């Protein structure tokens, strides 16, 4: 299993290069057809995982028999399937990652519990021997685990876990040399639990605390990573992190070397600290908007050249629209939302079925609604720009003109 990011990139871009070859048209059609079909199916994590695994096996057979891979080595075939897995799962990430409310709720519960434990948990609570205390190595392991949400492919997420665990394993091996003993699972798991809980503990808000969506990341890897790759070292480290997650979920005072009363008090104190951080300090008296003179606020607004709310609305509408013409297999792999909302952008006429008509009609109506809203917003913005920047104020003789009158003046 390749471990360097450069090797991963070469693997993936070699796959894309071959897919650009006209001879790969049959493979490209199969891949696009699978993505379109998968996108419109009802989410069912277990069935989705089996469906992806079956597709990869089918495509492996097709690639082995394909002229583009004639005489290819086993390593080249494996690289092609790795590239295929990354491409497909990047396209389907929004559809497959944390796809159920149950997964989202579990992520939230684990994240909140970890956030509480970060406030008081110490290595001695997990019976970690002092010889294994190494803040520098722990921090390095935490940073590797934090990277897991930066990737969308199962292989790369798994690699983040492997790198984290390898740092811990190296720490244990080096520390054990002085005692002439070999570290075991009883040494490894407590350190991994501690690192998982302490990851990103320097953040003081829940949104940035601990490895986000730990449950969903583990489930995503388990379902969508090629099963033949979840073996040996990868399987061992992955299973250990699953065990660490289970330990955290079930953790109570009896799980730690701590007095029950002290544990409860620490949890209560942590909850109060988090609640206070979320509420935040009250604004200073001079910053309270209600105490600002309305006329002063109006003048400030006129001189600060603030962006128009209507312009922001237009930008929001534009950002939700499709990014543009299809770029094919070599297009932007990270543009997931558009591909899932408009999967027919990459489809060809010969791939469409009678059952697709209803879906296409729905997508057409969606596009028309967005176009209508955008046109209305642009028209409203154009009219609003013609209105005087400072409205008529009491005590002045300035007459506020209508937009039509202002237009007449401009044309004279």
MIVEXBA-270916 format. One line per 5 residues: for each residue z negated, x, y negated of C-alpha. Coordinates in nm, 4 decimals. Each point is the difference from the previous one (the first is absolute). Last residue first. Layout:
# MIVEXBA-270916
Z:X:Y  ...
# end
This chain:
# MIVEXBA-270916
2.0402:-3.2133:-6.5978  -0.0245:0.0317:0.3812  -0.3631:0.1173:0.0021  -0.1017:-0.2865:-0.2250  0.1507:-0.2578:0.2370
-0.1813:0.1606:0.2975  -0.3321:-0.0239:-0.1841  0.0637:-0.3690:-0.0613  0.0651:-0.0600:0.3717  -0.3141:0.1969:0.0957
-0.2107:-0.2279:-0.2184  -0.1363:0.1364:-0.3224  -0.3635:0.0480:-0.0875  -0.0358:-0.0380:-0.3748  -0.2146:0.2628:-0.1674
-0.2021:-0.1524:-0.2784  -0.3318:0.1425:0.1163  -0.3465:-0.1582:0.0171  0.0034:-0.0772:0.3714  0.2192:0.2324:0.2011
0.3553:-0.0595:0.1172  0.0669:0.1980:0.3199  0.0544:0.3803:0.0030  0.2771:0.1295:0.2353  0.2453:-0.2643:-0.1174
0.1879:-0.1634:0.2959  0.3360:0.1524:0.0976  -0.1531:0.2076:0.2801  -0.1330:-0.3209:0.1573  0.3546:-0.1330:0.0396
0.1200:0.3059:0.1923  -0.3138:-0.0009:0.2150  0.0508:-0.3652:0.0937  0.3621:0.0702:0.0973  -0.1060:0.2981:0.2139
-0.2716:-0.2080:0.1696  0.2395:-0.2883:0.0693  0.2547:0.2397:0.1499  -0.2688:0.1600:0.2194  -0.1241:-0.3370:0.1215
0.3539:-0.1127:0.0838  0.0761:0.3258:0.1829  -0.3250:-0.0259:0.1962  0.0726:-0.3592:0.1002  0.3579:0.0906:0.0987
-0.1232:0.2900:0.2182  -0.2491:-0.2243:0.1825  0.2643:-0.2671:0.0521  0.2274:0.2601:0.1610  -0.2841:0.1221:0.2242
-0.0589:-0.3553:0.1245  0.3720:-0.0517:0.0588  0.0164:0.3293:0.1931  -0.2883:-0.1087:0.2229  0.1649:-0.3358:0.0720
0.3322:0.1685:0.0790  -0.1573:0.2615:0.2325  -0.0141:-0.2428:0.2943  0.3802:-0.0124:0.0070  -0.0008:0.3745:0.0688
0.0621:0.3070:-0.2133  0.0778:0.3425:0.1509  0.3771:-0.0218:-0.0508  -0.0463:-0.0554:-0.3712  -0.1942:0.3230:-0.0442
-0.3722:0.0383:-0.0662  -0.1483:0.2534:-0.2422  -0.0796:-0.2456:-0.2797  -0.0819:-0.2597:0.2673  -0.3615:0.1217:0.0064
-0.0735:-0.1443:-0.3461  -0.3782:-0.0361:-0.0080  -0.0503:0.2759:0.2579  0.2427:0.2477:-0.1524  -0.1269:-0.0672:-0.3509
-0.3594:0.0606:0.0991  0.0647:0.3239:0.1900  0.1566:0.2401:-0.2443  -0.1564:0.3106:0.1559  0.3073:0.0927:0.2036
0.2238:0.0267:-0.3052  0.3498:-0.0230:0.1404  0.1542:0.2112:0.2775  0.0191:-0.2906:0.2428  0.2044:-0.2058:-0.2410
-0.0277:0.0194:-0.3752  0.0251:-0.3734:-0.0583  0.0785:-0.0981:-0.3559  -0.2887:-0.0516:-0.2410  -0.3777:0.0169:-0.0185
-0.0521:-0.3688:0.0903  -0.2085:-0.1821:-0.2551  -0.3765:0.0216:-0.0359  0.0152:0.2799:-0.2553  0.2303:-0.2101:-0.2179
-0.2461:-0.2868:-0.0086  -0.2863:0.2312:-0.0913  0.2084:0.1662:-0.2713  0.0905:-0.3414:-0.1398  -0.3644:-0.1036:-0.0038
-0.0947:0.3222:-0.1776  0.2645:-0.0790:-0.2613  -0.1536:-0.3438:-0.0451  -0.3404:0.1600:-0.0514  0.1587:0.2017:-0.2837
-0.1099:0.3610:-0.0238  -0.2375:0.0778:-0.2869  0.1435:0.1541:-0.3155  -0.3457:0.0973:-0.1287  0.0587:-0.1216:-0.3550
0.0490:-0.3714:0.0736  -0.2856:-0.0069:0.2485  -0.2326:0.1628:-0.2484  0.0948:-0.2591:-0.2604  -0.0711:-0.2881:0.2395
-0.3327:0.1517:0.1100  -0.1021:0.0440:-0.3622  0.0877:-0.3624:-0.0740  -0.2022:-0.1150:0.3030  -0.3096:0.2012:-0.1097
-0.1334:0.1847:0.3047  -0.3242:-0.1327:0.1431  0.1622:-0.1829:0.2937  0.1833:0.3185:0.1086  -0.3254:0.1873:0.0763
0.0690:0.3688:-0.0671  -0.2465:0.0300:-0.2895  -0.2800:-0.1235:0.2239  0.0684:0.2549:0.2736  0.1467:-0.1340:0.3239
-0.2447:-0.0775:0.2848  -0.0220:0.2680:0.2686  0.1635:-0.0476:0.3430  -0.0132:-0.3071:0.2240  0.1515:0.1868:0.2961
-0.2271:0.3025:-0.0409  -0.3076:-0.2233:-0.0175  0.0982:-0.1791:0.3211  0.0566:0.3346:0.1719  -0.3433:0.1308:-0.1028
-0.1703:-0.3251:0.1026  0.1689:0.0101:0.3401  -0.1023:0.3643:0.0460  -0.3630:-0.0834:-0.0787  0.0048:-0.2805:0.2571
0.1516:0.2278:0.2658  -0.2567:0.2720:-0.0726  -0.2863:-0.2484:0.0283  0.1328:-0.1272:0.3330  0.0314:0.3535:0.1385
-0.3478:0.0980:-0.1229  -0.1484:-0.3023:0.1755  0.1777:0.0858:0.3249  -0.1074:0.3656:-0.0051  0.2902:0.2390:0.0372
0.1667:0.1937:0.2793  0.2973:-0.2327:0.0051  0.1450:-0.2672:0.2282  -0.3294:-0.1913:0.0088  0.0167:-0.0509:-0.3773
0.3368:-0.1758:0.0312  0.3574:0.1021:0.0775  0.2203:-0.2438:0.1921  0.3033:0.0330:-0.2295  -0.0662:0.3708:-0.0577
-0.0182:0.0727:0.3738  0.3231:-0.1919:0.0600  0.1752:0.2054:-0.2698  -0.1273:0.3252:0.1511  0.1184:-0.1115:0.3440
0.3474:-0.0700:-0.1415  -0.0158:0.3452:-0.1603  -0.0847:0.1526:0.3381  0.2834:-0.1866:0.1707  0.2471:0.1455:-0.2514
-0.1328:0.3510:0.0600  0.0365:-0.0263:0.3770  0.3338:-0.1844:-0.0088  0.1565:0.2599:-0.2292  -0.1358:0.2884:0.2081
0.1475:-0.1369:0.3239  0.1930:-0.3233:-0.0387  0.1041:-0.2460:-0.2693  0.3532:0.1431:-0.0171  0.1279:-0.1863:0.3076
-0.1199:-0.3220:-0.1611  0.2273:0.0402:-0.2996  -0.2169:-0.0866:-0.3003  0.0314:-0.3692:-0.0894  -0.2962:-0.1808:0.1527
-0.2698:0.2697:0.0110  0.1090:0.1520:-0.3299  -0.0095:-0.3353:-0.1793  -0.3361:-0.0875:0.1577  -0.1520:0.3256:-0.1237
0.1409:-0.0494:-0.3494  -0.1119:-0.3637:-0.0077  -0.3601:0.0879:0.0913  -0.0255:0.2834:-0.2525  0.1404:-0.2110:-0.2820
-0.1062:0.2496:-0.2684  -0.1479:0.3374:0.1032  -0.3245:0.0020:-0.1997  -0.0465:-0.1257:-0.3591  0.2833:-0.0444:-0.2484
-0.0063:-0.3791:-0.0423  -0.3730:-0.0056:0.0695  -0.0818:0.1815:-0.3195  -0.2076:0.3128:-0.0475  0.2405:0.2585:0.1359
-0.1682:0.3222:0.1127  -0.0407:-0.1545:0.3460  0.3709:0.0534:0.0638  -0.0587:0.0522:0.3749  -0.3753:-0.0156:0.0647
0.0139:-0.2717:0.2642  0.2908:0.1527:0.1904  -0.1482:0.3504:-0.0307  -0.3353:-0.1192:0.1383  0.1647:-0.1817:0.2902
0.2127:0.3073:0.0768  -0.3115:0.2197:-0.0072  -0.1803:-0.2371:0.2385  0.3052:-0.0071:0.2338  0.0460:0.3774:0.0387
-0.3425:0.1164:0.1172  -0.0445:-0.2534:0.2803  0.3690:0.0468:0.0820  -0.0666:0.3643:0.0843  -0.0529:0.3324:-0.1753
0.0263:0.3118:0.2193  -0.2998:0.2340:-0.0058  -0.0673:0.3605:-0.0953  -0.2290:-0.0850:-0.2923  0.1925:0.1979:-0.2616
0.3276:-0.1249:0.1440  -0.1172:-0.3589:-0.0455  0.0583:0.0025:-0.3763  0.3605:0.1143:0.0394  0.0749:-0.2575:0.2692
-0.1703:-0.2839:-0.1881  0.1865:0.0744:-0.3235  0.3291:0.0309:0.1864  -0.0607:-0.3415:0.1574  -0.0757:-0.1564:-0.3372
0.3193:0.1391:-0.1549  0.1929:-0.1118:0.3069  -0.1402:-0.3516:-0.0364  0.1259:-0.0378:-0.3570  0.3402:0.1439:0.0910
0.0310:-0.2363:0.2962  -0.0940:-0.3038:-0.2099  0.2572:0.0867:-0.2671  0.2559:0.0569:0.2791  -0.0606:-0.3536:0.1243
0.0995:-0.1370:-0.3398  0.3105:0.2177:0.0116  0.1013:-0.1291:0.3423  -0.0658:-0.3631:-0.0888  0.2381:0.0141:-0.3009
-0.1204:-0.1451:-0.3291  -0.1711:0.2995:-0.1575  -0.2320:0.0483:-0.2989  -0.2579:-0.2228:0.1656  -0.0993:0.2700:0.2499
-0.0490:0.2680:-0.2658  -0.3740:-0.0701:-0.0232  -0.0468:0.1332:0.3536  0.1279:0.3432:-0.1004  -0.2228:0.0024:-0.3090
-0.3037:-0.0886:0.2099  0.0673:0.2895:0.2386  0.0186:0.2415:-0.2947  -0.3250:-0.1402:-0.1405  -0.1721:0.0438:0.3350
0.1235:0.3583:0.0234  -0.1380:0.0837:-0.3454  -0.3270:-0.1866:0.0595  -0.0806:0.1936:0.3166  -0.2976:-0.1247:0.2004
0.0829:0.0750:0.3640  -0.2876:0.2467:0.0466  -0.2304:-0.2646:-0.1446  0.0425:-0.2126:0.3099  0.1433:-0.3500:-0.0676
-0.2631:-0.2536:0.1041  0.1863:-0.2884:-0.1677  -0.2775:-0.0616:-0.2546  -0.0290:0.3787:-0.0303  0.3499:0.0132:-0.1519
-0.1046:-0.2228:-0.2936  0.0832:-0.3639:-0.0800  -0.1369:-0.1237:-0.3345  0.2671:-0.1308:-0.2354  0.2948:0.0401:0.2366
-0.1533:-0.2601:0.2301  0.0612:-0.2774:-0.2537  0.3672:0.0908:-0.0497  0.0427:0.0255:0.3767  -0.1263:-0.3559:0.0358
0.2327:-0.1293:-0.2713  0.3018:0.1744:0.1533  -0.0808:-0.1308:0.3475  -0.0295:-0.3583:-0.1260  0.3191:0.0255:-0.2065
0.2040:0.1464:0.2842  -0.1264:-0.2728:0.2343  0.1003:-0.2676:-0.2516  0.3504:0.1457:-0.0340  0.0390:0.0186:0.3783
-0.1108:-0.3616:0.0421  0.2357:-0.1127:-0.2765  0.2918:0.1339:0.2044  0.2864:0.2386:-0.0810  -0.2146:0.3046:-0.0713
0.3162:0.2126:0.0313  0.2924:-0.1722:0.1762  0.2084:-0.1828:-0.2619  -0.0700:0.2367:-0.2885  0.0807:0.2944:0.2275
0.3261:-0.1390:0.1393  0.2396:0.2361:-0.1801  -0.2368:0.2928:0.0456  -0.0467:-0.1028:0.3630  0.3754:0.0044:0.0653
0.0665:0.3347:-0.1683  -0.3029:0.1777:0.1462  0.0661:-0.1217:0.3535  0.3679:0.0955:-0.0264  -0.0857:0.3502:-0.1188
-0.2393:0.0451:0.2926  0.2691:-0.1347:0.2336  0.2480:0.2563:-0.1352  -0.2526:0.2824:0.0281  -0.0604:-0.0885:0.3657
0.3727:0.0154:0.0710  0.0207:0.3380:-0.1741  -0.2970:0.1333:0.1998  0.1496:-0.1259:0.3248  0.3120:0.2028:-0.0771
0.3261:-0.1545:-0.1177  0.3107:0.0350:0.2180  0.1559:-0.3133:-0.1473  -0.2294:-0.1218:-0.2741  0.2716:-0.1310:-0.2323
0.1890:-0.1281:0.3068  -0.2787:-0.2521:0.0765  -0.1483:-0.0267:0.3497  -0.3345:0.1583:-0.0934  -0.0024:-0.1996:-0.3231
0.0468:-0.3308:0.1820  -0.2814:0.0771:0.2454  -0.2306:0.0963:-0.2859  0.1030:-0.3178:-0.1808  -0.1225:-0.2139:0.2881
-0.3302:0.1885:0.0161  -0.0464:-0.0321:-0.3767  0.0736:-0.3734:0.0169  -0.2507:-0.0541:0.2806  -0.2728:0.1782:-0.2001
0.0804:-0.2070:-0.3095  -0.0184:-0.3282:0.1922  -0.3232:0.1020:0.1680  -0.1591:0.0737:-0.3372  0.1259:-0.3238:-0.1539
-0.1395:-0.1973:0.2938  -0.3444:0.1527:-0.0572  0.0147:-0.0413:-0.3784  0.1386:-0.3567:-0.0123  0.1797:-0.0604:-0.3283
0.2578:-0.2783:0.0173  0.3559:0.1322:0.0175  0.2122:0.0315:-0.3134  -0.0419:0.3738:-0.0520  0.0416:0.0769:0.3708
0.3476:-0.1558:0.0096  0.1143:0.1883:-0.3092  -0.1470:0.3311:0.1215  0.1478:-0.0412:0.3493  0.3457:-0.0830:-0.1370
-0.0124:0.3018:-0.2280  -0.0837:0.2316:0.2904  0.2664:-0.1455:0.2299  0.2614:0.0173:-0.2747  -0.0857:0.3623:-0.0727
0.0301:0.0886:0.3685  0.3472:-0.1553:0.0245  0.1111:0.1721:-0.3212  -0.1082:0.3454:0.1218  0.3559:0.1338:0.0203
0.0369:-0.0467:-0.3750  -0.2594:0.2790:-0.0497  -0.2649:-0.1079:-0.2495  -0.2415:-0.0649:0.2899  0.0270:0.3670:0.0944
-0.1150:0.1046:-0.3457  -0.2871:-0.2514:0.0102  -0.1295:0.1470:0.3287  0.0243:0.3528:-0.1394  -0.1929:-0.1301:-0.3004
-0.2840:-0.1208:0.2209  -0.0360:0.3079:0.2165  0.0400:0.2347:-0.2956  -0.2710:-0.1890:-0.1870  -0.2356:0.0135:0.2986
0.0606:0.3733:0.0387  -0.0842:0.0514:-0.3676  -0.3163:-0.2095:0.0371  -0.1281:0.2304:0.2715  -0.1571:-0.1346:0.3179
0.2820:-0.0288:0.2502  -0.1090:-0.1438:0.3354
# end
